[in-house]
Structures are given as C-alpha cells and as structure tokens.
Amino acid sequence: MENLDKEEINKFEASAGEWWDEEGKFKSLHQINPLRVKFISEIVALQGKKVLDVGCGGGILSEAISKLGAEVIGIDLSEKTVLSAKIHGKKVGSKVTYLKSSTEQLLKEGKYKDFDVIACLELLEHIPDPSKMIQDCSRLLKRGGDIFLSTINRNLKSYLFSVIGAEYVLQLLPKGTHDYSKFIKPSEIMGWVGSNKLRLLKTVGLSYNPLTDHYYLSQDIKVNYMMHVKDG
C-alpha cells in the first residue's frame, strides 16, 4: 500500500494551479526556498548530482536545484500538481523530470534508483507513516549519499506558531494545512534514521519574524527544522 493520505492529496489537488503564485497560498514556500537550497548546496556540490525530490509539489525546490546543475527527478502523488509542475517547467525551460509516482513505485519498478541526493521537505507531516518514507529513501539512495529532511516539531510552541499563528492569526497558510497530531519530534526522526543505518549529521531551525515577514536559519528547532542525513 502506498504511503499516502487521500485527504491530503485532495487538499493539494484543489490548489494545484496556485503553486507559482508567489503571493498566493504557497507564498511561504517561495520565501523559504532560498534557505532550503542554501542548506543543501552548502553541504553537497550539486553540479552533476542525481537528485530525487520526494513530494515535489509544483517544482519550487526541483527547479532551483536543477539550476545548480543537478539532474533532478521530482515525484508527487497529486496528478494535478505534477501537471502544474510540468507546465511551469516547460514555460521556463526547466530540465527537471516530473513523475506522478511514489517512493514505493520507484522501488518496485527499479528504473530510478541510486540517487546521490534525496530531498524530502515539508512532506513527512502529511503522510501516514513517515518512518516508512525514511526507509524508502534510504533504499533509493546511493551508497554514501545524502538525504535532506524538513518537518515541524511537536510541542506547544509549534502548535501556537504553525497552526494558530500561521493559519489563523497571520494567515500565512490556508486553514487546515497542518494537523498537529502529525508533527514529528527530532528524536523520533533520529530513531528512524538510526534503524536504517543512516547518520544524522546536522539539524538547523527555520525561523520566522512576523514583524519583517522574514524567514531565516537558526539554532531554534522548536518549530520548523531541517536535517542532513548521510548513508553509512
């Protein structure tokens, strides 16, 4: 069975045409994307690397990484979202390959594997079994390869900031974007990482200043955080 939540898929299907509206529902993703790319590119020289973007959405991360010389494959289970990514990619001449697929399908088919880098960002909190996703990524990864993860911590501060603040007070995200019960503590990811013979090398926080409408990397991992995990 595929690791998906149909309600989550439907939610993103309904917004599939808005991925590249930088002032729309996905504004925050456009704002944090340079930080995500910076985090990844400062650790891995992406030129010529084979990269998998899991849960690629409309291709915001995929396109940016491709511009740095990587060979990128973006996968997503929302057909409308993948179509949106393809349309935008064609419009700007992007070289990214987009597939309506899942990690399970890639493993079953065996055509796409041995990736140098796998990015699974802002996805773990939207699927039923995040531990299985990390396991799948480890199996698709080349020996010595790198995995980048990002998600939301589970505590009172993350609830106040990511749900109450972001969705209801500041309206940075559509209401219902996040389910607090699906938020993930770093310690939980560390357990899943270790059980798949991966090593956690770095964790950074992704913070937001509502006064300046500015996101920045920090040491505060109580809300949003990113992780660098390596094989071996």
Secondary structure as the mmCIF struct_conf table of DSSP 4:
data_model
#
loop_
_struct_conf.conf_type_id
_struct_conf.id
_struct_conf.beg_label_comp_id
_struct_conf.beg_label_asym_id
_struct_conf.beg_label_seq_id
_struct_conf.end_label_comp_id
_struct_conf.end_label_asym_id
_struct_conf.end_label_seq_id
HELX_RH_AL_P HELX_RH_AL_P1 LYS A 6 GLU A 13
TURN_TY1_P TURN_TY1_P1 ALA A 14 SER A 15
HELX_RH_3T_P HELX_RH_3T_P1 ALA A 16 GLU A 18
TURN_TY1_P TURN_TY1_P2 TRP A 19 TRP A 20
TURN_TY1_P TURN_TY1_P3 GLU A 22 GLU A 23
BEND BEND1 GLY A 24 GLY A 24
TURN_TY1_P TURN_TY1_P4 LYS A 25 PHE A 26
HELX_RH_AL_P HELX_RH_AL_P2 LYS A 27 SER A 41
TURN_TY1_P TURN_TY1_P5 GLU A 42 ILE A 43
BEND BEND2 VAL A 44 VAL A 44
TURN_TY1_P TURN_TY1_P6 GLN A 47 GLY A 48
STRN STRN1 LYS A 50 VAL A 54
TURN_TY1_P TURN_TY1_P7 GLY A 55 GLY A 55
TURN_TY1_P TURN_TY1_P8 GLY A 57 GLY A 58
BEND BEND3 GLY A 59 GLY A 59
HELX_RH_AL_P HELX_RH_AL_P3 ILE A 60 SER A 66
TURN_TY1_P TURN_TY1_P9 LYS A 67 GLY A 69
STRN STRN2 GLU A 71 ASP A 76
BEND BEND4 LEU A 77 LEU A 77
HELX_RH_AL_P HELX_RH_AL_P4 GLU A 79 VAL A 92
TURN_TY1_P TURN_TY1_P10 GLY A 93 GLY A 93
STRN STRN3 THR A 97 LYS A 100
HELX_RH_AL_P HELX_RH_AL_P5 THR A 103 GLU A 109
BEND BEND5 LYS A 111 TYR A 112
STRN STRN4 PHE A 115 LEU A 121
BEND BEND6 GLU A 122 GLU A 122
HELX_RH_3T_P HELX_RH_3T_P2 LEU A 124 HIS A 126
BEND BEND7 ILE A 127 PRO A 128
HELX_RH_AL_P HELX_RH_AL_P6 PRO A 130 LEU A 140
STRN STRN5 LEU A 141 ILE A 152
BEND BEND8 ASN A 155 ASN A 155
HELX_RH_AL_P HELX_RH_AL_P7 LEU A 156 SER A 158
HELX_RH_PI_P HELX_RH_PI_P1 TYR A 159 VAL A 169
BEND BEND9 LEU A 170 LEU A 170
BEND BEND10 LEU A 173 LEU A 173
TURN_TY1_P TURN_TY1_P11 LYS A 175 GLY A 176
BEND BEND11 THR A 177 THR A 177
HELX_RH_3T_P HELX_RH_3T_P3 TYR A 180 LYS A 182
HELX_RH_AL_P HELX_RH_AL_P8 PRO A 186 SER A 195
TURN_TY1_P TURN_TY1_P12 ASN A 196 LYS A 197
STRN STRN6 LEU A 198 ASN A 209
TURN_TY1_P TURN_TY1_P13 PRO A 210 ASP A 213
STRN STRN7 HIS A 214 SER A 218
BEND BEND12 GLN A 219 GLN A 219
BEND BEND13 LYS A 222 VAL A 223
STRN STRN8 ASN A 224 ASP A 231
#
